[in-house]
Amino acid sequence: MSEQIRIKYYVRTDIVGSTCEDVLEMPRSEWEAMSERDREEMMKELAFNSMDWGFKEIPAGESDT
C-alpha cells in the first residue's frame, strides 16, 4: 500500500491578500525518494505555474503604465 502525502505550497507577494496556495498529493515513497533539491525545484515549478508574470521594455520617453 502506497501512502499518499499532501504538501501545501504557496506564492505570496508583499501586497496584502496576494497569497495563492494549493496542495500537491503524491505517493510518500516518491517524495521520500527525492533529494531536498529535487523537492525544492518541483515545488518552485508548481508555485511559479500558479502565477501570471511578464516583462516589457519601456521605450525612452514613455510612461511605465
C-alpha positions as CSV (number, residue, x, y, z in Angstrom):
1,M,0.0,0.0,0.0
2,S,1.4,3.3,-1.1
3,E,0.6,6.0,1.5
4,Q,-0.2,9.4,0.0
5,I,1.5,12.6,1.2
6,R,-0.1,16.1,0.9
7,I,2.2,19.1,0.5
8,K,0.8,22.6,0.7
9,Y,2.6,25.2,-1.4
10,Y,2.0,28.9,-1.8
11,V,3.1,32.1,-3.6
12,R,2.9,35.4,-1.7
13,T,4.0,38.9,-2.5
14,D,4.2,42.0,-0.4
15,I,0.7,43.0,-1.3
16,V,-1.9,42.2,1.4
17,G,-4.1,39.3,0.3
18,S,-1.9,38.2,-2.5
19,T,-1.3,34.6,-1.3
20,C,-2.2,31.8,-3.7
21,E,-1.9,28.3,-2.4
22,D,-2.7,24.7,-3.4
23,V,-2.0,21.2,-2.3
24,L,0.0,18.5,-4.1
25,E,-0.8,14.9,-3.4
26,M,1.7,12.2,-4.3
27,P,2.9,8.8,-3.0
28,R,5.0,9.3,0.1
29,S,7.6,6.8,-1.3
30,E,8.2,9.1,-4.4
31,W,8.5,12.2,-2.1
32,E,10.9,10.5,0.2
33,A,13.0,9.2,-2.7
34,M,13.6,12.8,-3.9
35,S,16.5,14.8,-2.8
36,E,15.9,18.1,-1.0
37,R,17.0,20.0,-4.1
38,D,14.6,17.9,-6.3
39,R,11.7,18.7,-3.9
40,E,12.5,22.4,-3.9
41,E,12.8,22.5,-7.8
42,M,9.4,20.7,-8.2
43,M,7.7,22.9,-5.7
44,K,9.1,26.1,-7.2
45,E,7.8,25.0,-10.6
46,L,4.4,24.3,-9.2
47,A,4.3,27.7,-7.4
48,F,5.6,29.5,-10.5
49,N,2.9,27.9,-12.6
50,S,0.3,29.4,-10.2
51,M,1.1,33.0,-11.1
52,D,1.0,35.3,-14.0
53,W,4.1,37.3,-14.7
54,G,5.8,39.1,-17.5
55,F,8.0,42.0,-18.6
56,K,8.3,44.5,-21.4
57,E,10.7,47.1,-22.5
58,I,9.7,50.7,-21.9
59,P,10.9,52.9,-24.7
60,A,12.6,56.1,-23.8
61,G,10.1,58.9,-23.2
62,E,7.1,56.5,-22.5
63,S,5.3,56.1,-19.2
64,D,5.7,52.9,-17.3
65,T,1.9,52.3,-17.1
